Amino acid sequence: MSDDLNNKGAQDRARINVNEPHEVAYWTHELGVNKVRLEQLVKEVGTSAKAVRERLAAG
């Protein structure tokens, strides 16, 4: 099933998709990071929102 582009929140709040602009907008706001940092975090720990949050907390 494809994303509903009328819903501007993340489709699956457990995963981060950096290829969808509306998800990048949601997650950068939610996590307080810019797009480059979000992409870096996802590259380091994967698409799990939990893993990204843990990495941010660890510094």
VENSULQUI-V277853 format. One record per residue. SS is DSSP state (H for helix, E for strand, L for the rest). PSI is psi in whole degrees, 0 to 359 (NA if undefined). Layout:
((SS & PSI) (SS & PSI))
//
This chain:
((L & 136) (L & 163) (L & 145) (L & 106) (L & 350) (L & 340) (L & 108) (L & 357) (L & 171) (L & 140) (L & 317) (L & 105) (L & 355) (L & 345) (E & 148) (L & 122) (L & 105) (L & 2) (L & 358) (L & 115) (H & 321) (H & 329) (H & 321) (H & 316) (H & 316) (H & 308) (H & 325) (H & 320) (H & 313) (H & 321) (H & 350) (L & 36) (L & 165) (L & 175) (H & 317) (H & 316) (H & 319) (H & 313) (H & 321) (H & 314) (H & 316) (H & 322) (H & 323) (H & 315) (H & 355) (L & 187) (L & 359) (E & 122) (H & 324) (H & 314) (H & 320) (H & 316) (H & 317) (H & 319) (H & 319) (H & 319) (H & 329) (H & 344) (L & NA))
//
